[in-house]
Amino acid sequence: MNELRRLTREFFSRDTTEVGKDILGKYLVRKTTKGRMIGKVIEVEAYLGVKDKACHCYNYKKTEKTKIMYMKPGTFYIYYIYGTYFCLNVITEPEGFPCSIFIRNLYPIDGIDLMKENRTIKVGKNYKNLVDGPSKLCMAMKITKEKFNGKDSCVEKSALFFAEGEKIDDKQILLGKRIGINYAEEDKDKLLRFILKGD
């Protein structure tokens, strides 16, 4: 694979729904001492800040956990679920507007043997269960809150970042409701989950 071009701050400093669609087909890259791992982004969810009842910063909520969401676009926001697993988000919109894209699903591209080493389950030839879920991809690519929460993906020294990938046409994108947000009242029905067809 040719040298990867890192996504810039300008890419993330835009309308969150546009970023959510545009990040499909891009690559999530994790550099380690053992080598690099790359996954193509194929499913995400958009969280629209202070007016979105599903967002951690709804109604301007700001805690020790959520203060990350008010940082620069391109910053990683990583949190625990069930006290054990991690979820990866990247901040969007100009600084101070707490919106994000939640990375739900990847398609493995490179460093697959490394990904398998990092998982504790048997993975078949079609790589089912390897990176097809938000916590699975964090485990496979060794993405932890301790290492990357609040870190800037746009700087050259970052060992975790997004890179240019495949060009995706709008016709390739499926829209759906976000998962696991029944508490969000009317916002739970918004079509803010973006899925790449065919992957």
BALOBA-1460 file (C-alpha; in Angstrom, 3 decimals):
// residues 199
<rec num="1" residu="m" x="0.000" y="0.000" z="0.000"/>
<rec num="2" residu="n" x="1.310" y="3.466" z="-0.917"/>
<rec num="3" residu="e" x="2.135" y="6.120" z="1.670"/>
<rec num="4" residu="l" x="-1.048" y="7.177" z="3.401"/>
<rec num="5" residu="r" x="-2.146" y="10.811" z="3.470"/>
<rec num="6" residu="r" x="-3.408" y="11.811" z="6.912"/>
<rec num="7" residu="l" x="-6.770" y="13.565" z="7.103"/>
<rec num="8" residu="t" x="-6.393" y="17.223" z="8.079"/>
<rec num="9" residu="r" x="-8.136" y="19.331" z="10.681"/>
<rec num="10" residu="e" x="-10.151" y="20.951" z="7.892"/>
<rec num="11" residu="f" x="-11.727" y="17.589" z="7.076"/>
<rec num="12" residu="f" x="-13.163" y="17.282" z="10.597"/>
<rec num="13" residu="s" x="-14.019" y="20.970" z="11.084"/>
<rec num="14" residu="r" x="-17.240" y="20.692" z="9.076"/>
<rec num="15" residu="d" x="-20.877" y="19.727" z="9.457"/>
<rec num="16" residu="t" x="-20.935" y="16.448" z="11.381"/>
<rec num="17" residu="t" x="-23.316" y="14.628" z="9.055"/>
<rec num="18" residu="e" x="-21.119" y="15.514" z="6.083"/>
<rec num="19" residu="v" x="-18.037" y="14.267" z="7.902"/>
<rec num="20" residu="g" x="-19.910" y="11.069" z="8.779"/>
<rec num="21" residu="k" x="-20.650" y="10.334" z="5.142"/>
<rec num="22" residu="d" x="-17.238" y="11.439" z="3.898"/>
<rec num="23" residu="i" x="-15.292" y="9.332" z="6.402"/>
<rec num="24" residu="l" x="-16.770" y="6.143" z="4.913"/>
<rec num="25" residu="g" x="-14.103" y="4.492" z="2.782"/>
<rec num="26" residu="k" x="-11.321" y="6.325" z="4.611"/>
<rec num="27" residu="y" x="-8.695" y="4.348" z="6.532"/>
<rec num="28" residu="l" x="-8.162" y="4.158" z="10.274"/>
<rec num="29" residu="v" x="-4.442" y="3.609" z="10.801"/>
<rec num="30" residu="r" x="-2.759" y="2.344" z="13.975"/>
<rec num="31" residu="k" x="1.045" y="2.325" z="14.112"/>
<rec num="32" residu="t" x="2.753" y="0.043" z="16.637"/>
<rec num="33" residu="t" x="6.254" y="-1.266" z="17.275"/>
<rec num="34" residu="k" x="5.141" y="-4.543" z="15.669"/>
<rec num="35" residu="g" x="3.858" y="-2.870" z="12.514"/>
<rec num="36" residu="r" x="0.818" y="-0.980" z="11.355"/>
<rec num="37" residu="m" x="-2.823" y="-1.995" z="11.219"/>
<rec num="38" residu="i" x="-5.310" y="-0.471" z="8.794"/>
<rec num="39" residu="g" x="-9.078" y="-0.771" z="8.623"/>
<rec num="40" residu="k" x="-11.464" y="0.812" z="6.132"/>
<rec num="41" residu="v" x="-14.286" y="2.712" z="7.822"/>
<rec num="42" residu="i" x="-17.598" y="1.168" z="6.760"/>
<rec num="43" residu="e" x="-20.087" y="2.200" z="9.455"/>
<rec num="44" residu="v" x="-20.356" y="5.262" z="11.688"/>
<rec num="45" residu="e" x="-22.862" y="7.265" z="13.703"/>
<rec num="46" residu="a" x="-23.120" y="11.064" z="13.992"/>
<rec num="47" residu="y" x="-23.725" y="12.820" z="17.318"/>
<rec num="48" residu="l" x="-24.851" y="16.419" z="16.953"/>
<rec num="49" residu="g" x="-23.855" y="18.148" z="20.133"/>
<rec num="50" residu="v" x="-25.906" y="20.203" z="22.551"/>
<rec num="51" residu="k" x="-29.257" y="19.778" z="20.771"/>
<rec num="52" residu="d" x="-28.947" y="16.002" z="20.286"/>
<rec num="53" residu="k" x="-30.452" y="14.051" z="23.194"/>
<rec num="54" residu="a" x="-28.286" y="11.047" z="22.291"/>
<rec num="55" residu="c" x="-25.066" y="13.058" z="22.608"/>
<rec num="56" residu="h" x="-22.984" y="13.017" z="25.796"/>
<rec num="57" residu="c" x="-22.929" y="16.840" z="25.648"/>
<rec num="58" residu="y" x="-26.659" y="17.375" z="25.244"/>
<rec num="59" residu="n" x="-27.804" y="20.662" z="26.787"/>
<rec num="60" residu="y" x="-24.167" y="21.832" z="27.167"/>
<rec num="61" residu="k" x="-23.238" y="19.066" z="29.596"/>
<rec num="62" residu="k" x="-19.542" y="19.298" z="30.417"/>
<rec num="63" residu="t" x="-17.850" y="16.873" z="32.803"/>
<rec num="64" residu="e" x="-14.355" y="15.516" z="33.285"/>
<rec num="65" residu="k" x="-15.310" y="12.821" z="30.760"/>
<rec num="66" residu="t" x="-17.084" y="14.964" z="28.170"/>
<rec num="67" residu="k" x="-14.762" y="18.002" z="28.193"/>
<rec num="68" residu="i" x="-12.818" y="16.222" z="25.417"/>
<rec num="69" residu="m" x="-15.759" y="16.822" z="23.078"/>
<rec num="70" residu="y" x="-15.221" y="20.583" z="23.285"/>
<rec num="71" residu="m" x="-11.664" y="20.274" z="21.972"/>
<rec num="72" residu="k" x="-10.271" y="20.720" z="18.453"/>
<rec num="73" residu="p" x="-11.824" y="18.810" z="15.540"/>
<rec num="74" residu="g" x="-9.820" y="15.668" z="14.841"/>
<rec num="75" residu="t" x="-9.365" y="14.941" z="18.557"/>
<rec num="76" residu="f" x="-10.141" y="11.405" z="19.729"/>
<rec num="77" residu="y" x="-12.892" y="10.892" z="22.310"/>
<rec num="78" residu="i" x="-12.695" y="7.405" z="23.820"/>
<rec num="79" residu="y" x="-14.837" y="6.087" z="26.645"/>
<rec num="80" residu="y" x="-15.626" y="2.860" z="28.472"/>
<rec num="81" residu="i" x="-18.807" y="0.842" z="28.102"/>
<rec num="82" residu="y" x="-19.712" y="-1.816" z="30.663"/>
<rec num="83" residu="g" x="-16.575" y="-0.763" z="32.539"/>
<rec num="84" residu="t" x="-14.427" y="-2.917" z="30.258"/>
<rec num="85" residu="y" x="-14.695" y="-2.091" z="26.560"/>
<rec num="86" residu="f" x="-13.711" y="1.015" z="24.629"/>
<rec num="87" residu="c" x="-15.568" y="3.053" z="22.019"/>
<rec num="88" residu="l" x="-13.782" y="5.328" z="19.539"/>
<rec num="89" residu="n" x="-15.089" y="8.724" z="18.451"/>
<rec num="90" residu="v" x="-13.499" y="11.637" z="16.619"/>
<rec num="91" residu="i" x="-14.509" y="15.244" z="17.304"/>
<rec num="92" residu="t" x="-16.058" y="17.275" z="14.483"/>
<rec num="93" residu="e" x="-17.133" y="20.893" z="13.874"/>
<rec num="94" residu="p" x="-15.132" y="23.936" z="15.071"/>
<rec num="95" residu="e" x="-13.639" y="23.833" z="18.575"/>
<rec num="96" residu="g" x="-16.253" y="24.435" z="21.272"/>
<rec num="97" residu="f" x="-19.063" y="22.707" z="19.374"/>
<rec num="98" residu="p" x="-19.186" y="19.229" z="20.975"/>
<rec num="99" residu="c" x="-20.093" y="16.978" z="18.053"/>
<rec num="100" residu="s" x="-18.521" y="13.672" z="17.059"/>
<rec num="101" residu="i" x="-18.440" y="10.671" z="14.781"/>
<rec num="102" residu="f" x="-18.636" y="7.267" z="16.476"/>
<rec num="103" residu="i" x="-16.707" y="4.542" z="14.607"/>
<rec num="104" residu="r" x="-18.863" y="1.395" z="14.578"/>
<rec num="105" residu="n" x="-17.356" y="-0.942" z="12.015"/>
<rec num="106" residu="l" x="-14.208" y="-1.463" z="9.944"/>
<rec num="107" residu="y" x="-13.121" y="-3.730" z="7.113"/>
<rec num="108" residu="p" x="-9.564" y="-5.044" z="7.718"/>
<rec num="109" residu="i" x="-7.069" y="-3.938" z="5.094"/>
<rec num="110" residu="d" x="-3.539" y="-4.405" z="6.472"/>
<rec num="111" residu="g" x="-1.875" y="-5.846" z="9.581"/>
<rec num="112" residu="i" x="-4.545" y="-8.503" z="9.866"/>
<rec num="113" residu="d" x="-2.263" y="-10.982" z="11.641"/>
<rec num="114" residu="l" x="-1.534" y="-8.329" z="14.269"/>
<rec num="115" residu="m" x="-5.251" y="-7.702" z="14.697"/>
<rec num="116" residu="k" x="-5.815" y="-11.423" z="15.218"/>
<rec num="117" residu="e" x="-3.096" y="-11.514" z="17.887"/>
<rec num="118" residu="n" x="-4.896" y="-8.778" z="19.780"/>
<rec num="119" residu="r" x="-8.232" y="-10.605" z="19.831"/>
<rec num="120" residu="t" x="-9.022" y="-13.585" z="22.063"/>
<rec num="121" residu="i" x="-11.499" y="-15.295" z="19.739"/>
<rec num="122" residu="k" x="-11.130" y="-17.483" z="16.688"/>
<rec num="123" residu="v" x="-11.460" y="-15.501" z="13.461"/>
<rec num="124" residu="g" x="-12.563" y="-17.188" z="10.250"/>
<rec num="125" residu="k" x="-11.194" y="-16.679" z="6.762"/>
<rec num="126" residu="n" x="-13.717" y="-13.915" z="6.061"/>
<rec num="127" residu="y" x="-12.524" y="-12.071" z="9.216"/>
<rec num="128" residu="k" x="-16.006" y="-12.115" z="10.738"/>
<rec num="129" residu="n" x="-15.825" y="-10.873" z="14.347"/>
<rec num="130" residu="l" x="-12.409" y="-9.283" z="13.877"/>
<rec num="131" residu="v" x="-13.285" y="-5.577" z="13.654"/>
<rec num="132" residu="d" x="-17.044" y="-5.614" z="12.981"/>
<rec num="133" residu="g" x="-18.087" y="-3.702" z="16.090"/>
<rec num="134" residu="p" x="-16.977" y="-0.614" z="18.030"/>
<rec num="135" residu="s" x="-15.303" y="-2.462" z="20.897"/>
<rec num="136" residu="k" x="-13.970" y="-5.235" z="18.671"/>
<rec num="137" residu="l" x="-12.092" y="-2.776" z="16.490"/>
<rec num="138" residu="c" x="-10.603" y="-1.098" z="19.560"/>
<rec num="139" residu="m" x="-9.373" y="-4.434" z="20.865"/>
<rec num="140" residu="a" x="-8.011" y="-5.537" z="17.491"/>
<rec num="141" residu="m" x="-6.113" y="-2.276" z="16.952"/>
<rec num="142" residu="k" x="-5.067" y="-1.774" z="20.600"/>
<rec num="143" residu="i" x="-6.955" y="1.490" z="20.978"/>
<rec num="144" residu="t" x="-7.384" y="2.406" z="24.649"/>
<rec num="145" residu="k" x="-8.695" y="5.407" z="26.531"/>
<rec num="146" residu="e" x="-5.440" y="5.698" z="28.455"/>
<rec num="147" residu="k" x="-3.354" y="5.985" z="25.300"/>
<rec num="148" residu="f" x="-5.525" y="8.008" z="22.909"/>
<rec num="149" residu="n" x="-8.368" y="9.842" z="24.669"/>
<rec num="150" residu="g" x="-7.938" y="13.576" z="24.046"/>
<rec num="151" residu="k" x="-5.120" y="13.033" z="21.550"/>
<rec num="152" residu="d" x="-4.987" y="14.887" z="18.241"/>
<rec num="153" residu="s" x="-5.267" y="12.629" z="15.188"/>
<rec num="154" residu="c" x="-4.154" y="15.404" z="12.835"/>
<rec num="155" residu="v" x="-0.579" y="15.789" z="14.086"/>
<rec num="156" residu="e" x="2.212" y="13.790" z="12.497"/>
<rec num="157" residu="k" x="3.351" y="12.180" z="15.761"/>
<rec num="158" residu="s" x="-0.019" y="10.522" z="16.377"/>
<rec num="159" residu="a" x="0.176" y="6.725" z="16.172"/>
<rec num="160" residu="l" x="-3.575" y="6.575" z="15.501"/>
<rec num="161" residu="f" x="-5.097" y="8.583" z="12.675"/>
<rec num="162" residu="f" x="-7.410" y="8.629" z="9.686"/>
<rec num="163" residu="a" x="-6.070" y="8.620" z="6.138"/>
<rec num="164" residu="e" x="-7.361" y="9.091" z="2.632"/>
<rec num="165" residu="g" x="-8.913" y="5.922" z="1.251"/>
<rec num="166" residu="e" x="-11.484" y="4.986" z="-1.337"/>
<rec num="167" residu="k" x="-13.756" y="7.508" z="-3.024"/>
<rec num="168" residu="i" x="-17.364" y="6.794" z="-2.034"/>
<rec num="169" residu="d" x="-20.433" y="7.893" z="-3.961"/>
<rec num="170" residu="d" x="-23.593" y="8.909" z="-2.077"/>
<rec num="171" residu="k" x="-25.420" y="6.013" z="-3.792"/>
<rec num="172" residu="q" x="-23.164" y="3.607" z="-1.865"/>
<rec num="173" residu="i" x="-24.310" y="4.921" z="1.526"/>
<rec num="174" residu="l" x="-27.190" y="3.437" z="3.525"/>
<rec num="175" residu="l" x="-28.890" y="5.494" z="6.238"/>
<rec num="176" residu="g" x="-30.187" y="4.034" z="9.473"/>
<rec num="177" residu="k" x="-31.113" y="4.803" z="13.065"/>
<rec num="178" residu="r" x="-28.388" y="4.889" z="15.683"/>
<rec num="179" residu="i" x="-28.122" y="1.854" z="17.939"/>
<rec num="180" residu="g" x="-28.728" y="1.641" z="21.697"/>
<rec num="181" residu="i" x="-30.088" y="5.143" z="22.287"/>
<rec num="182" residu="n" x="-33.716" y="4.512" z="23.234"/>
<rec num="183" residu="y" x="-33.330" y="7.110" z="26.006"/>
<rec num="184" residu="a" x="-32.956" y="9.884" z="23.393"/>
<rec num="185" residu="e" x="-36.708" y="10.378" z="22.881"/>
<rec num="186" residu="e" x="-37.459" y="11.852" z="19.425"/>
<rec num="187" residu="d" x="-33.766" y="11.968" z="18.518"/>
<rec num="188" residu="k" x="-33.526" y="8.167" z="18.592"/>
<rec num="189" residu="d" x="-35.353" y="8.021" z="15.261"/>
<rec num="190" residu="k" x="-33.021" y="10.304" z="13.323"/>
<rec num="191" residu="l" x="-31.183" y="8.638" z="10.427"/>
<rec num="192" residu="l" x="-27.668" y="9.417" z="11.624"/>
<rec num="193" residu="r" x="-26.055" y="6.020" z="11.102"/>
<rec num="194" residu="f" x="-24.139" y="5.810" z="7.821"/>
<rec num="195" residu="i" x="-23.219" y="2.419" z="6.355"/>
<rec num="196" residu="l" x="-21.135" y="1.627" z="3.299"/>
<rec num="197" residu="k" x="-22.969" y="-0.809" z="1.016"/>
<rec num="198" residu="g" x="-21.314" y="-4.051" z="0.023"/>
<rec num="199" residu="d" x="-18.773" y="-4.322" z="2.834"/>
